[in-house]
Amino acid sequence: MDTLQSMWVFRYVVELGSFTKAAEFMDISTAMASKHLHHLEKSVQAKLLNRTSRRISLTEAGQEYYHRCVEALNTLTEAKHIAQAGTVKPQGLLKITAPNWCASRHFGELLAEYRQQYPNVSLSINLDSRRTDLVAEGIDLALRVTNHPEQNLIVKPITKIDFFWVASPQYLRQYGTPHSIDDMKQHYGLLPQYVHLDFPLIPACTSNSALLLHQMALNHMGLAYLPEWMIKEDIEHQRLQTIEHIVRPESPTLYAAYMNREFLSAKVRSFIDFLAMKFETDKNH
């Protein structure tokens, strides 16, 4: 059997959690997926997976082999992409998932410029702060903002995203401006549910939507922790003020993330390269 193909089967069995899902994803039978694993274990002379009727798990040897296997497959895939660069024209429907605060003027301008460069690519963008299962939902590319990207995805760092504590001038006139973390005990917080913030605020509202928290901040309801993309114009027009004296968590990184499929389409590659170029250009100006 093809050992390279067996390595792909092993990887998808681990990442998708079952032989059946891996077989469906690779368009082979479940029996064939099982044969590939048996071939791989025979080839490496080690048991890689523990299998029961309900679940599978990696053996100690399997854990080490999985990480090495992923590195090797990624290297081979990247080499293939380099060899194929420029041979496929970006076109078709590009499905992207991104945080809901990307519903901003800045991101809209980026998308407009991308479409000018690649008019044959249509965009389908799902804004959601939860971590979408790319395979299950048929997503080509995810924009993740995190300091801990998922290990089962291929990720390319794009840029740092600065977040700020902000409040409306009216709120700060009424409650005062906090100058320390201890001062925050007297303030109302508009807190995201999709990230943990260890600050002693009085919770006025929690939400999974940064868009809603943004509107609440504009309506003088409390302190909110929001990305610069969303609040830049509000700061410029003094609708919101940044709280300068509070230590902020480390700025997370915006990653472009995708599943390591056998072939990365030109439309996905074009969008990743476009974002990387735009933010590198902005950084140098």
N, C-alpha and C positions, 0 to 999 in steps of 0.2 A: 504494500500500500504506500501511498504518497505520504511520507512523514511530515512534510510541510503542511499538507492539508489536515493531517491528524493534529498538528499543533493548533491550527485554527479552530478545529472542532473542540479541542480541550479548552481553549481560551473562552469560547462562547458558552460552553457548558458551565464553566465557572461563573462567568459574568451574568448569564441569563438565569442561572439557578436550576436548570434541568436539561436533560438530554432532548426532551421533546421540543422545548423552545429553541434550543440550539439547532436542532435538525430543521425546524420550520424556517428559521432565519437563514440557514445555509442551503435550503431547498434540497435536503437529502432525507432519507428515512431515519427513524429513530434507531433502527437496528444497525444501519450503516454508521451512525454516530457512535454507537456502542463499540462497533468493530474498530473504529479509528482510535478510541481510547485504549482498547486492548492492545492494538498495534503499538501505540506510543509507550504504554507501560512496559511492553515486552522490549521495545527498542532501548529505553533508558534503564531497564532492569530495576524498576522501583514502582511500588503502588502509589498512584497519584491522587486517587479519590476514594473516599469511603462512601458507599452507596447503601441506602435503606429504601424501603418502599415509600417513605415520605420525603426524604431529603438527601442531598449530597453534601459532602464537606471535603475540604482538602486535607490530605495527610501532611505531616511535617515536611516530607520530601516534596509533596505536591505544591506546598506553599512556596518553597524556594524555586522549584521548577517553573511555576506559574509566572513569577516575577521576571525570571530570566527569559522565559518564552515570550512574554509581552514585549520586553526590550528588543529581542531579536526580530519579532514580527513587525514592530514599529519601524525598525531600521530598514528592513526589506521593503516595507510599504513606502517609506519616504524616498528610498532609492528609485522605486518605480515611478513615483510622482515626479521626481526630478527628471527622469528619462522621458516622461510623457509631457513635460511642461510645454505649453504652447501648441500642442497637437489637437486639443479639444477646445472648442469655442464655448465660453460660458453661456448657457441658455437653459430655458425651462423654469419650473417653479422651485424657488428656494424657500424652504420652511425653516423659520428661525423662532426660537423661544428666547425671551429676554425679561429682565425685571420690569415690573409695571411702571417704575419711574422713568423708563426710557420713553414714555409718552411725553417727550419734552421737545422744545424747539430745536435744541442742539442735535438730538438724535434724528429728528425729522430732516434737518439740513444734510446730515450725513447720508441718509437714505436717498434723498433727492440727487445728491452728487454721485452716489453709486449707480443709480439708475441712468444717469446721463452717460456714464462710462460704459455701462452694460445694459443697453436697452432690450436685449433679448432675454433678460432674466426678470421674471415676475416674482414679487415678494409676498410671502404669507407669514405674518408676524404675530405670534401669540405672546402677549405680555402677562407674565405670571411670576410671582415671587417664589413659588414652590419649585423644587427641583424635578423637572419633567423627565420621565423615562423616554429617552430619545427613540429607542427601538420600538417600544410599545405604541408610541404616538406618532411614529413616522416623521420625526423631526430631523432635519439635515444638520442643524447647527444650533448650539446653545451659547448664549452670552452669560457667563457666570461671573458674579462679583463676590469674591471670597479670598481669604488667605489660606484656605485648605481645599484645593480643587479635588474632585473625585478621582480616585486612582484608576477606575475602570474606563476613563475617557482620555482621549488625546487632547491635551490643552496647549494653547499658545498664549502666553501673556501679551496683552495689548497695551495697557496703560494703568496707572494708579487712578483710582476714583476717590477724590476727597469728599468726605462727609463733614457736615458742620452742625453744631447745635444752633438753632435759630428760634426766634420768637418775634412777634409783631411789636413795633414800637409802643402800641397802646397797651399790650400785655405787660411790657417791661416798665412802663410808667406806673401801672397799677400795682405790680408786685415787686418791682425792683429788679436790678440785674444781678444775677448770681456771680460771685467772684471766686468761689471755691466749690469743690464737690459737696462740702458740708452745707453750703448755702442752698444747694439744690433740694434739700429736705423740705424747704418751704415752697417749692414750686410744683406746678402741675406738669405732668409729662404726657406727650403724645407718642406712644411707644409702638414700634413695629413688632409683630408676632413672629416674623421670619428670621430674627436675629436677637441674641441675648445681649442686653446692655445692662451692666452692673452699676447703675447709678440710682441714688436714693430719692427718686422723684415720687410725688403723689400721682398715681396713675389716673389721669382724667379720661383717657381712652387708649385702648390697644386695637390695632387693626393689621390685617394682612396686606393692606393697600397703602403704599407710600403716597399715592395720589390723594387719598382721603386725608391722611395725616397732614399733608401739605396744605390742603384747604382749611383744615382745622387750625393750623398755625396762623394762616392768613386771617382767620376769624377770631384771633386773640384768645385761644383756648389753652395755650401752654407752650412748653418747650418741645421742639421736635428735632430729631436727628436725621438730616436729609442730605442727599447727594448734591454736589455743586451743579450738575447738569440741570437739576430741577429748580434750583433757587437762585441761579445767577442773576436773572433779570429782576427778581424780587429784591435782591440786595441792592442792585444798581438803582432801582426806583424807590428804595427805602420802604418797601412794603414789609420786609423782614430785616432783622438785624442778626448778625452772628454774635454768639456769646464767646468772646475771645479768651476769657480767663480760665475756662474749664479744659482740662487735659482731655484730648480726644483719643479714642482708640486708633490703632495703626490703620492707615488708609488701606482698604482692600484693593486687590488687583482685578481688573476686568480681563477675563480669559475668554477666548474663543474655544469652545469644546465640541468634540464630535466623536462618534464611534469609529473605531478603526476598521472600517469596512475594507474589503479587498480592493476597492477602487474609490478614491475620493474624487468626486466630480469637480469639473472645472468651475462650476458655479459656486461651490463651497470654497474652493481654494481662492477664487477671485475676491470673495467677500472678506475672507480672513486677511488676504494680502492688502486689500483696500484699507481696512481698518488699521492695520499695522503701519502702513505708509502714512495715513492721515495723522495718527497720533505721534509718529516719529517726526513728521514735518512740523507739527504744532510745538513739540518739545524743543525744536531747534530754532524757534522764532521767539 
